[in-house]
């Protein structure tokens, strides 16, 4: 399976690792560490050296309770980083739900839009459809301010149905299936029980026929299980990423690239997948 990601065609015969670059002062794990352009660029090159297959750049925190920022502020944070990574050997993704940010980021050279709102914002779908970029459609029910206050009758069935509906909607607007990824949205509007049910049944999402991204890195569900604070969740994050891969994830979005890449090398060697 290939993911058409701008000028990149990503081979998903092995699991790919998306490295996280938060250009924000308030992200739940590394907020403020890379909020300046030069620090973000150093971090980006480090993640590439550690084996990241993509870089996901975010200028607005989506942690539970996070407050939204203006479009201009988000652009001021991410565009200098995108421009500083011009010619990157790996695709650049932008984590945003704002159509104006999508358009500016795409014009600056990004190859993927990672949208927690699954292109439901007015004009977001058109912004991506006019490009050749890939898109990741994530499930959530409410805005970050109300995350984890929602309820489900059957979380797996409801997330599946939502993502199926969004895939059909974006295809109708001209975004080819080969450009689409999905993300069940671990930690967004979901309790620990919901998150574990999704992880347990992740293989069921293969019925949708598009690659799946799993983002579990350093999240509070891992802290609830292990009792560790966010700074000490690397081992739990790697374990969760491997479990997601074993259940069909084609890509994992992580803070700890080197540790995840090494773990996946073992997994691929056991499977007999060429590295």
Beta strands, then each sheet from edge to edge (+ up, - down):
strand 1: 2-5
strand 2: 8-11
strand 3: 16-22
strand 4: 54-58
strand 5: 91-95
strand 6: 112-115
strand 7: 134-138
strand 8: 180-183
strand 9: 211-214
strand 10: 251-254
sheet 1: 1+ 2-
sheet 2: 3+ 4+ 5+ 6+ 7+ 8+ 9+ 10+ 3+
end
